[in-house]
Each structure stands twice: as C-alpha cells, then as structure tokens.
Amino acid sequence: MTPANRIVVQQIVREAILRCLPEPALAALDAVAEAIYNSPAATRIKDEMIRVGKKLWQRQYVDGNGGNISYRIGQEYVICTPTMCSKGDLAREDLSLINMENTRVCGNRPHTSEVLLHLEIYKAVPQARAVIHCHPPHATAYAITGLTPPGNVIPEQEVFVGPLAITPYETPGTKRFAETVLPHAQKHNTILLGNHGIVCWADTLTHAEWLVEIVDTYCRTIMLAQSLGSPIRNIAADKVTDLLEIKKKLGLPDCRCSEQESAPAEPFLATADLCREDKARVRGNRENRVSQRQIEDLVAKMTDQIMELLSKEEDK
C-alpha cells in the first residue's frame, strides 16, 4: 500500500468514529476547540501571525500564495494560515485551528497542505511553539544548489542559527516531504529544504521570523563577500567557543553541542485562558466528554489493523 492509501483509510475511519459518537461528546469536543480558537490568547496569536505575514511579504521572503505560518497554541491544537492566500493579505478570519492529526476543527478556510511539515516539527521538538516555512531568495539559492553556506563567519548567525542542515527534495505537502526534517529538527532551528526554501521554528512567531531574516541576510552577505575575490576570514576557534557558550545560555539548539540542555518548553497559551473559562460550559459533562487525543489514538489503532489486513490480502 502507498502512503496515500493510508491517509484515505485514516480519513474514512475518523469520519466513521465521529458519526458514531453521541451528540454530548461531540458538543464537548467542539466546545473546547471553539473556546481555544476564540480565546484572548488565540486573538493575540492571530494578530501576531498577520504582522509576521506582512513582514515576510514586504521583505520578499514569500511571493504569490507561497509560504505558511503556524503556532501551537495547545497540546492538541495549532493555528495556521490558509491555502491560496498571500501572506501579506492575512486577516483573522483566514486562520484555522487544526488538531495534531491535521484535521481542521475551527475556521472557514481550508488550511495549508504544507502544515504536515509544521506538525512533524511540533511532535519532534517539544520546545517549538511557532513554525515558518518560506522562500527567502538567498537562502533558497543555497537550497537549490545543494550547498550550505560556510560557518564561523558572523556572530549573529552562530548564536541564533548555527550550521545549516539541508534536506533532500520531496513533493511539497506530502508526508514524505514533512518527514525530511526529522533527522535535523532537534539540533537545527533553521533548515534548508532541498529545491524549495527554508523552515524555521522558535518559541514565538516573531522569533521564528527573526531567524528567517538572520539566515537570508547571512547567505546574501556570504555571496557578496565571495564576489570580492579575497578569502573570507573565519572567527577564531576559541571565539566560536565563546559564542556557543552564549548560545547554551539562551537555550538555542546547535548540532555542535552534544550534551546541550534544551530550553524548557513554554506553557501552552490556551491553557491559562481555558482555566479562566466556565469549566461546565467549555468542557461539558466530564462523563460524556471524549478528547481529541482519544479519538486520534483510536483512529491510529484501527488504521493499523486495516492496513495490516490489506497487506495480507495483497500477499495472497
């Protein structure tokens, strides 16, 4: 069976389970998602996402409907940008709330297909709260040549980003494409995507956008320096060690730090807001409530069983 077949099976199983759930359970589930989507925290995130989208567009890091932005607002939920929309034109009503299994639970516009990339990073990196994928031209120039820029040249790059990893090309929006970052995501907050662009993760949307700026400016500066005809001077090894000590204190990831302690994950913004809500109204009757995680666990188990059965049928 191909990966696409598994996705189809998952969708069928999920729809069947949701149809079978009693109405009180579905109402409670929808109430939690709706409360998060309309919470003060979500409004702040949506406004920040709109500002970040405008910055990406103004700096020409995205073009047309390219690029996508997301923020993990809760253990099970992510706010993300829509498909087919310029990041310079975002409005609050364009943004959707999806769960960690890529199902849209709030919002009217279809969400970006490339959010699978974001979800893989959130699952692999507990510290990640924001993910930006875009196509800054100088960094993307390296991505399409299969090259990475030399390191140990500019302090800001070493402290905030560090050495760049590059992934092999896969078709955007597919599970295979999303999984190409898994070997690198925990040790690199910025990754070149082969023949495509870059992806950055951080603790806030603004900080993720800063990483985009830093890496593209760095790549542009290296290109300009190489055109001057003189060798680029590297920062001395002992001074690089000093920079890595600064980086450790900031809790930023780096593949050169084998025993680095990761920064503690920030609490999910939705948690505090929900604690201030009327528990009976938001969560419904606890005896009847079914969590999204329980549903997705059941979907995964049933899908595994179906795929195993189909595999046996193919072997006959």
Summary of the structure (lengths in Angstrom):
residues: 316
radius of gyration: 21.3
end to end distance: 14.0
largest distance: 72.3
contacts: 1007
relative contact order: 0.17
helix: 50%
strand: 11%
